Amino acid sequence: MIKYSQEWRTRLFDLLVLAALSAVVIFPALGQTRHLESREIRHAEIIREMAERGDYLVPRLFGEIYYDKPPVMHAAAAFLTRMAGKPSITITRIPSAVAGMLGILATYGLGLLLFDRRSALVGAIALLGMPGYVIMARQARPDMILCASMLFSCLSLGLGMREERRISRIFYFVLTGLFTGLAVVTKGPYGLIVPAFFAIFVPFHRQDLKRPHLGWLCFGLGFLTALAIWATPAYLRDGGEYLRGVLFQPDLDVTKGGRSTKPFFYYIRHVFRLTLPLLFFLPLAIKDLRRCGYSAPLAIAGAIFIVISCIPKRRLHYMLPLYPFLALGIAASIVRHSVTSHIVRRAAWGLISISVVTMPIYFVAIQPIVQPYKNSPMFFAKEVLGVIEPNSRVYCVSSIGEVLAWTGRRYEGIHKLDRNDRPSACRILREAEAGSYLIVGEQNLQSLLNDNEPIPYKLILDRKVDHEKMMLLRLGGKTSEVP
């Protein structure tokens, strides 16, 4: 009993240290607006509109229902926004940041389940030093909630496979279903893949882990419960119209890469770039594979890599669930070789420590220099709002419209034009009232305003935004001249 109590105190201490370390790495400068990743401001505007309406079931963008993602992240951030009384980028990113911290703790738990305390600690800390993981934990996107849900699903599944007592085993499998259901609600069927790989690869060569049989019924109960918690009130709200829109929206068709289709080996260089410096120790793990023949975390990481490489629609955030298992697989080899090699031990702790410390230093001290605020979309949006008349009609040919809506706390009068549908965009601009405004990048200006029927305009403002010159133009209308 004393040994058991001491073991739990040790694990609790480890969890507290990892939680504190995660907060130090992830939270500094969390609210910076000098750089907004893809779709971050879109999610921020959805959250602002959700908080403004007080509707936590159906997300909306510019007042229109947003079918692309269920509102798991949006609802949490909108609730916090209502409590704070006003929107902020910090609040928008908090759900991802908290999920990032929880993902570190779940990785530690998986390390204890599969290896030992040292491997669990090294794996969790190494994951915290991976640029790919920390960057995603600082973004207002649902991917980190998806990743954390899958990691806890794997952890509870592993605990259930190890548990001998029937009641506890049922509890863990139901919990597995709940976490998997949360992952699926967050971002679709991808949430099923990692727990499935865990159930397939982990029990190999492990007598203490038994795959569930009737336990899958308990898993199904938890899974359906998680889906019902969201789907039932959403269905009762409008008879299932919103749910049908989510289920059949084009974003779920990952077989279509469209213009963004990348080559099959697209992820290789990005895995190397986003997992340094830990990947330097991959040869140790490969050496152990030749000696021992098998590593469950590396098998899961490899399976994830193969699956996402085979999907025509390739996105960097698809790699996120790969990082924890890669970290654990390499960490186990580092710990094993550290026993006999001082060089491996010193190199590992030196490089991992540097990578962990570098992350907050970059966001606090380096990013303000390399990405000045005056070149940010947020700065440009504030300038635009300062020179246009109140309630003006503004047409936007980029995501700057979402930035403008979030910054101005309104979306009325802001209209997004599809740059890929040039005829429609040109027609809308030709019919625009005199005195309306257009925000457009320099590279799209000529194709939109100087076609067969040129539209008179006056340049009001131009600024470099990120790597593109953005311009604010006052339109003269179809027949009117700009004063």
Secondary structure per residue as TSV (DSSP state, phi and psi in degrees):
chain	resnum	aa	ss	phi	psi
A	1	M	-	360.0	-41.0
A	2	I	H	-64.4	-43.3
A	3	K	H	-63.1	-40.3
A	4	Y	H	-64.3	-43.2
A	5	S	H	-65.3	-41.1
A	6	Q	H	-64.2	-37.2
A	7	E	H	-64.1	-42.2
A	8	W	H	-68.7	-36.5
A	9	R	H	-63.4	-39.7
A	10	T	H	-63.4	-43.9
A	11	R	H	-66.4	-39.7
A	12	L	H	-62.8	-40.9
A	13	F	H	-62.0	-44.0
A	14	D	H	-59.8	-43.6
A	15	L	H	-63.7	-40.9
A	16	L	H	-65.2	-41.5
A	17	V	H	-64.5	-44.3
A	18	L	H	-65.6	-38.2
A	19	A	H	-64.5	-43.6
A	20	A	H	-65.2	-43.4
A	21	L	H	-64.2	-39.9
A	22	S	H	-62.1	-41.8
A	23	A	H	-63.5	-39.7
A	24	V	H	-65.8	-33.8
A	25	V	H	-82.0	-41.7
A	26	I	H	-88.4	-37.9
A	27	F	S	-84.0	-25.6
A	28	P	T	-57.4	132.2
A	29	A	T	57.0	32.3
A	30	L	T	-63.5	-29.2
A	31	G	T	-91.8	14.3
A	32	Q	-	-61.2	142.4
A	33	T	-	-120.6	11.8
A	34	R	S	-75.3	-22.1
A	35	H	-	-141.3	123.3
A	36	L	-	-115.4	122.6
A	37	E	-	-72.3	169.2
A	38	S	T	-53.2	126.2
A	39	R	T	70.0	1.8
A	40	E	H	-59.9	-48.1
A	41	I	H	-69.1	-27.6
A	42	R	H	-62.7	-47.6
A	43	H	H	-64.4	-36.3
A	44	A	H	-62.6	-40.9
A	45	E	H	-68.9	-38.7
A	46	I	H	-60.1	-43.7
A	47	I	H	-63.9	-42.3
A	48	R	H	-61.8	-45.0
A	49	E	H	-67.4	-36.5
A	50	M	H	-65.1	-43.4
A	51	A	H	-66.3	-37.4
A	52	E	H	-65.4	-39.3
A	53	R	H	-81.7	-25.3
A	54	G	T	73.8	20.0
A	55	D	-	-105.5	109.3
A	56	Y	-	-99.9	5.7
A	57	L	S	-99.7	-40.6
A	58	V	S	-119.2	112.7
A	59	P	-	-75.1	147.3
A	60	R	E	-135.0	146.2
A	61	L	E	-127.8	121.5
A	62	F	T	56.5	34.8
A	63	G	T	82.5	-10.8
A	64	E	E	-97.8	144.5
A	65	I	E	-60.2	132.4
A	66	Y	-	-102.9	108.1
A	67	Y	-	-89.6	-13.0
A	68	D	S	-62.3	-38.1
A	69	K	S	-137.6	135.5
A	70	P	-	-61.9	158.6
A	71	P	S	-89.9	37.9
A	72	V	H	-62.8	-56.7
A	73	M	H	-66.8	-41.8
A	74	H	H	-63.1	-42.2
A	75	A	H	-65.2	-41.8
A	76	A	H	-63.4	-46.7
A	77	A	H	-69.5	-35.0
A	78	A	H	-66.0	-38.3
A	79	F	H	-62.5	-44.4
A	80	L	H	-64.4	-36.4
A	81	T	H	-64.6	-41.6
A	82	R	H	-63.1	-38.2
A	83	M	H	-67.7	-39.3
A	84	A	H	-74.7	-25.5
A	85	G	T	92.6	-9.2
A	86	K	S	-159.7	151.8
A	87	P	-	-75.7	152.7
A	88	S	-	-155.9	153.7
A	89	I	H	-66.2	-33.5
A	90	T	H	-59.4	-49.5
A	91	I	H	-63.2	-38.7
A	92	T	H	-59.4	-34.6
A	93	R	H	-91.6	-10.6
A	94	I	H	-59.0	-44.4
A	95	P	H	-56.2	-40.7
A	96	S	H	-67.2	-41.1
A	97	A	H	-64.1	-43.8
A	98	V	H	-65.1	-41.6
A	99	A	H	-62.0	-36.2
A	100	G	H	-62.3	-42.3
A	101	M	H	-63.5	-44.9
A	102	L	H	-64.5	-34.2
A	103	G	H	-63.0	-36.3
A	104	I	H	-64.1	-42.7
A	105	L	H	-66.7	-39.1
A	106	A	H	-66.0	-36.8
A	107	T	H	-63.5	-40.2
A	108	Y	H	-60.5	-44.6
A	109	G	H	-62.0	-40.5
A	110	L	H	-64.8	-36.8
A	111	G	H	-62.9	-40.6
A	112	L	H	-64.5	-39.4
A	113	L	H	-66.9	-41.4
A	114	L	H	-92.9	-28.8
A	115	F	S	-131.5	-111.5
A	116	D	-	-148.5	-179.2
A	117	R	H	-63.6	-42.5
A	118	R	H	-64.9	-44.0
A	119	S	H	-64.7	-37.3
A	120	A	H	-64.1	-44.4
A	121	L	H	-66.4	-46.0
A	122	V	H	-62.7	-41.7
A	123	G	H	-64.0	-43.5
A	124	A	H	-67.1	-43.3
A	125	I	H	-68.9	-39.4
A	126	A	H	-62.8	-39.2
A	127	L	H	-61.5	-36.9
A	128	L	H	-68.5	-18.7
A	129	G	T	-95.4	0.2
A	130	M	-	-79.9	120.6
A	131	P	H	-56.2	-41.1
A	132	G	H	-60.0	-36.6
A	133	Y	H	-76.0	-49.2
A	134	V	H	-66.5	-39.4
A	135	I	H	-60.7	-42.7
A	136	M	H	-68.1	-31.2
A	137	A	H	-69.1	-15.6
A	138	R	T	-104.5	13.3
A	139	Q	S	-114.7	143.9
A	140	A	S	-81.0	73.0
A	141	R	S	-138.2	154.1
A	142	P	T	-77.4	-4.0
A	143	D	H	-63.9	-36.5
A	144	M	H	-71.1	-34.2
A	145	I	H	-65.0	-40.7
A	146	L	H	-57.8	-48.0
A	147	C	H	-63.4	-46.7
A	148	A	H	-62.8	-40.0
A	149	S	H	-62.1	-42.7
A	150	M	H	-67.2	-37.5
A	151	L	H	-65.3	-42.7
A	152	F	H	-69.3	-31.4
A	153	S	H	-62.4	-45.1
A	154	C	H	-64.1	-40.8
A	155	L	H	-63.6	-48.3
A	156	S	H	-66.7	-33.9
A	157	L	H	-64.6	-43.5
A	158	G	H	-64.3	-41.2
A	159	L	H	-64.5	-37.0
A	160	G	H	-67.2	-39.0
A	161	M	H	-67.9	-25.9
A	162	R	H	-87.9	-25.2
A	163	E	-	-70.0	136.6
A	164	E	-	-94.8	-31.4
A	165	R	S	-74.7	134.5
A	166	R	H	-64.0	-46.9
A	167	I	H	-63.8	-43.7
A	168	S	H	-66.0	-37.4
A	169	R	H	-63.8	-43.4
A	170	I	H	-61.6	-43.8
A	171	F	H	-58.3	-45.7
A	172	Y	H	-65.7	-37.7
A	173	F	H	-71.3	-35.7
A	174	V	H	-64.6	-41.6
A	175	L	H	-62.8	-38.3
A	176	T	H	-58.5	-45.0
A	177	G	H	-63.2	-39.0
A	178	L	H	-62.8	-46.4
A	179	F	H	-67.1	-39.0
A	180	T	H	-65.8	-40.5
A	181	G	H	-61.8	-39.9
A	182	L	H	-62.4	-40.6
A	183	A	H	-62.9	-42.1
A	184	V	H	-67.6	-41.2
A	185	V	H	-64.3	-34.7
A	186	T	H	-67.5	-44.1
A	187	K	H	-154.1	34.7
A	188	G	T	84.6	-165.5
A	189	P	T	-61.0	-18.6
A	190	Y	H	-55.7	-26.7
A	191	G	H	-65.1	-16.6
A	192	L	H	-87.1	-21.8
A	193	I	H	-67.5	-50.2
A	194	V	H	-65.9	-47.3
A	195	P	H	-58.4	-35.0
A	196	A	H	-64.9	-44.0
A	197	F	H	-62.3	-38.1
A	198	F	H	-62.1	-45.2
A	199	A	H	-66.3	-29.3
A	200	I	H	-79.4	-47.5
A	201	F	H	-93.0	-30.0
A	202	V	T	-70.1	-40.7
A	203	P	T	-69.0	-10.2
A	204	F	T	-59.3	132.1
A	205	H	T	61.3	22.2
A	206	R	-	-125.6	108.1
A	207	Q	T	-75.9	-20.6
A	208	D	T	-86.9	-6.0
A	209	L	-	-116.8	118.7
A	210	K	-	-114.5	127.0
A	211	R	-	-63.0	144.9
A	212	P	-	-70.0	146.9
A	213	H	S	-114.5	-82.4
A	214	L	T	-68.9	-15.5
A	215	G	H	-61.0	-22.0
A	216	W	H	-66.0	-26.6
A	217	L	H	-65.8	-39.5
A	218	C	H	-66.6	-40.1
A	219	F	H	-59.3	-46.4
A	220	G	H	-61.2	-37.6
A	221	L	H	-61.7	-47.3
A	222	G	H	-64.8	-40.4
A	223	F	H	-61.9	-49.2
A	224	L	H	-66.1	-33.2
A	225	T	H	-63.6	-44.2
A	226	A	H	-62.1	-42.1
A	227	L	H	-65.1	-40.7
A	228	A	H	-67.8	-31.7
A	229	I	H	-59.0	-35.4
A	230	W	H	-94.0	-44.2
A	231	A	H	-71.2	-34.7
A	232	T	H	-63.3	-53.9
A	233	P	H	-64.8	-31.9
A	234	A	H	-66.3	-37.5
A	235	Y	H	-69.7	-44.2
A	236	L	H	-64.9	-24.3
A	237	R	H	-66.3	-45.2
A	238	D	H	-138.5	21.0
A	239	G	T	74.1	18.3
A	240	G	T	94.9	4.6
A	241	E	H	-62.2	-45.1
A	242	Y	H	-65.4	-42.1
A	243	L	H	-61.8	-41.2
A	244	R	H	-63.2	-38.6
A	245	G	H	-63.4	-37.7
A	246	V	H	-69.1	-43.9
A	247	L	H	-68.5	-30.9
A	248	F	T	-111.8	16.7
A	249	Q	-	-74.2	147.1
A	250	P	G	-60.4	-25.4
A	251	D	G	-64.9	-22.1
A	252	L	G	-76.9	-12.9
A	253	D	-	-85.9	87.3
A	254	V	T	-76.6	-5.0
A	255	T	T	-78.2	-10.1
A	256	K	-	-110.2	107.9
A	257	G	-	-87.4	-21.3
A	258	G	G	59.4	-144.0
A	259	R	G	-66.6	-20.9
A	260	S	G	-90.4	8.8
A	261	T	-	-57.9	130.6
A	262	K	-	-114.7	163.1
A	263	P	-	-66.1	162.0
A	264	F	T	-57.7	-36.5
A	265	F	T	-92.7	22.9
A	266	Y	H	-55.6	-39.0
A	267	Y	H	-78.6	-17.1
A	268	I	H	-60.6	-52.2
A	269	R	H	-68.3	-29.5
A	270	H	H	-75.1	-35.1
A	271	V	H	-61.1	-43.5
A	272	F	H	-61.9	-45.5
A	273	R	H	-68.9	-37.3
A	274	L	H	-94.3	-0.9
A	275	T	H	-118.5	1.2
A	276	L	T	-65.3	148.7
A	277	P	T	-90.5	0.7
A	278	L	G	-59.8	-32.5
A	279	L	G	-65.5	-16.7
A	280	F	G	-59.9	-24.8
A	281	F	G	-95.5	6.6
A	282	L	H	-59.5	-36.3
A	283	P	H	-57.0	-32.5
A	284	L	H	-63.6	-42.9
A	285	A	H	-65.4	-38.8
A	286	I	H	-65.6	-39.3
A	287	K	H	-61.7	-41.2
A	288	D	H	-66.9	-34.4
A	289	L	H	-62.9	-39.2
A	290	R	H	-68.1	-30.5
A	291	R	H	-84.2	-46.5
A	292	C	H	-96.3	-24.3
A	293	G	-	89.7	-14.0
A	294	Y	-	-162.0	142.4
A	295	S	-	-143.6	114.7
A	296	A	H	-61.1	-46.3
A	297	P	H	-61.3	-40.3
A	298	L	H	-69.0	-32.8
A	299	A	H	-64.5	-41.2
A	300	I	H	-67.0	-44.5
A	301	A	H	-60.3	-43.1
A	302	G	H	-64.5	-39.3
A	303	A	H	-65.6	-41.5
A	304	I	H	-61.5	-44.1
A	305	F	H	-60.5	-42.6
A	306	I	H	-65.2	-43.4
A	307	V	H	-62.8	-49.7
A	308	I	H	-68.9	-26.0
A	309	S	H	-72.6	-27.8
A	310	C	H	-83.3	-13.5
A	311	I	S	-82.2	123.0
A	312	P	S	-57.3	-38.0
A	313	K	S	-80.8	107.3
A	314	R	-	-110.2	125.9
A	315	R	-	-134.8	143.9
A	316	L	G	-61.9	-33.9
A	317	H	G	-71.0	-12.0
A	318	Y	G	-65.7	-22.0
A	319	M	G	-78.1	-12.4
A	320	L	T	-53.4	-48.0
A	321	P	T	-65.5	-14.7
A	322	L	H	-71.6	-34.8
A	323	Y	H	-58.9	-47.5
A	324	P	H	-60.5	-39.7
A	325	F	H	-74.1	-35.0
A	326	L	H	-64.1	-41.7
A	327	A	H	-62.3	-43.2
A	328	L	H	-68.2	-41.4
A	329	G	H	-63.2	-42.8
A	330	I	H	-72.8	-38.1
A	331	A	H	-60.6	-40.1
A	332	A	H	-61.5	-38.0
A	333	S	H	-70.3	-38.6
A	334	I	H	-60.3	-46.0
A	335	V	H	-64.0	-40.6
A	336	R	H	-65.0	-43.0
A	337	H	H	-80.2	-20.6
A	338	S	H	-67.4	-23.0
A	339	V	T	-63.7	-35.7
A	340	T	T	-110.9	-7.6
A	341	S	-	-129.6	112.8
A	342	H	H	-67.8	-30.4
A	343	I	H	-65.2	-45.5
A	344	V	H	-62.7	-44.9
A	345	R	H	-61.6	-47.8
A	346	R	H	-69.7	-40.7
A	347	A	H	-64.8	-41.2
A	348	A	H	-64.8	-51.8
A	349	W	H	-67.4	-33.8
A	350	G	H	-65.4	-50.8
A	351	L	H	-68.5	-41.4
A	352	I	H	-65.5	-41.7
A	353	S	H	-62.6	-42.6
A	354	I	H	-62.7	-42.3
A	355	S	H	-65.7	-37.3
A	356	V	H	-67.7	-43.2
A	357	V	H	-70.0	-33.5
A	358	T	H	-63.9	-34.6
A	359	M	H	-58.9	-57.0
A	360	P	H	-66.1	-32.5
A	361	I	H	-62.1	-40.9
A	362	Y	I	-60.7	-50.8
A	363	F	I	-69.4	-29.7
A	364	V	I	-86.9	-41.9
A	365	A	I	-111.8	-33.9
A	366	I	I	-92.2	-44.4
A	367	Q	H	-57.6	-39.7
A	368	P	H	-59.1	-25.0
A	369	I	H	-83.8	-46.0
A	370	V	H	-81.6	-19.5
A	371	Q	S	-132.0	79.4
A	372	P	-	-60.8	145.7
A	373	Y	G	-63.2	-32.6
A	374	K	G	-66.3	-14.2
A	375	N	G	-99.5	9.9
A	376	S	S	-90.3	154.0
A	377	P	H	-59.1	-33.9
A	378	M	H	-65.6	-41.7
A	379	F	H	-64.2	-43.3
A	380	F	H	-64.0	-41.3
A	381	A	H	-61.4	-40.5
A	382	K	H	-65.5	-37.7
A	383	E	H	-63.6	-43.1
A	384	V	H	-61.0	-47.1
A	385	L	H	-64.1	-23.7
A	386	G	H	-78.8	-18.1
A	387	V	H	-112.5	-20.2
A	388	I	S	-86.9	157.5
A	389	E	-	-72.0	150.4
A	390	P	T	-57.9	142.5
A	391	N	T	62.5	22.9
A	392	S	-	-69.5	152.7
A	393	R	-	-86.7	126.5
A	394	V	E	-126.8	126.7
A	395	Y	E	-102.0	137.2
A	396	C	E	-128.8	134.0
A	397	V	S	-111.2	56.9
A	398	S	S	173.9	-179.9
A	399	S	T	-72.2	-0.5
A	400	I	H	-60.8	-24.6
A	401	G	H	-61.4	-39.8
A	402	E	H	-67.9	-37.9
A	403	V	H	-63.9	-41.7
A	404	L	H	-64.1	-42.4
A	405	A	H	-64.5	-44.0
A	406	W	H	-67.6	-42.7
A	407	T	H	-67.6	-41.2
A	408	G	H	-84.7	-3.2
A	409	R	T	59.5	32.0
A	410	R	-	-159.6	150.9
A	411	Y	-	-117.9	-7.9
A	412	E	T	-62.9	132.2
A	413	G	T	87.2	-5.4
A	414	I	E	-101.8	124.5
A	415	H	E	-126.1	127.0
A	416	K	E	-90.3	133.4
A	417	L	-	-104.6	139.6
A	418	D	-	-82.9	111.3
A	419	R	T	-66.3	-21.0
A	420	N	T	-83.4	-12.6
A	421	D	-	-113.3	73.1
A	422	R	H	-60.6	-43.5
A	423	P	H	-58.3	-43.0
A	424	S	H	-66.3	-42.9
A	425	A	H	-62.7	-42.2
A	426	C	H	-64.0	-40.0
A	427	R	H	-63.7	-43.1
A	428	I	H	-62.8	-41.8
A	429	L	H	-69.4	-35.2
A	430	R	H	-65.5	-31.1
A	431	E	T	-91.6	0.5
A	432	A	-	-67.4	146.3
A	433	E	-	-70.6	149.1
A	434	A	T	-61.7	138.0
A	435	G	T	95.3	-5.2
A	436	S	-	-74.0	166.4
A	437	Y	E	-121.5	153.5
A	438	L	E	-130.9	129.8
A	439	I	E	-108.9	120.9
A	440	V	E	-148.8	148.5
A	441	G	E	-77.7	154.1
A	442	E	H	-59.3	-36.2
A	443	Q	H	-71.1	-20.4
A	444	N	H	-99.4	-7.4
A	445	L	H	-62.7	-51.2
A	446	Q	H	-62.4	-40.8
A	447	S	H	-70.1	-23.3
A	448	L	H	-92.9	-41.2
A	449	L	H	-104.7	-14.3
A	450	N	S	-117.2	45.1
A	451	D	S	-92.6	-145.6
A	452	N	S	-65.1	-27.7
A	453	E	S	-122.6	85.5
A	454	P	-	-58.1	143.2
A	455	I	-	-107.6	124.2
A	456	P	-	-66.0	141.0
A	457	Y	E	-152.3	163.9
A	458	K	E	-129.9	129.9
A	459	L	E	-73.3	122.9
A	460	I	E	-101.6	-39.0
A	461	L	E	-156.4	139.6
A	462	D	E	-141.8	136.8
A	463	R	E	-146.2	152.8
A	464	K	E	-80.8	120.8
A	465	V	E	-118.5	116.1
A	466	D	T	55.9	-112.7
A	467	H	T	-113.7	16.4
A	468	E	E	-130.4	144.6
A	469	K	E	-83.7	118.6
A	470	M	E	-104.9	144.3
A	471	M	E	-130.1	143.3
A	472	L	E	-105.6	120.3
A	473	L	E	-118.4	141.0
A	474	R	E	-100.3	121.1
A	475	L	E	-83.0	143.1
A	476	G	-	-88.0	-9.0
A	477	G	-	86.3	-179.0
A	478	K	S	-68.7	-38.3
A	479	T	S	-123.4	-14.0
A	480	S	-	-85.9	153.0
A	481	E	-	-95.8	148.6
A	482	V	-	-73.9	125.8
A	483	P	-	-68.6	360.0
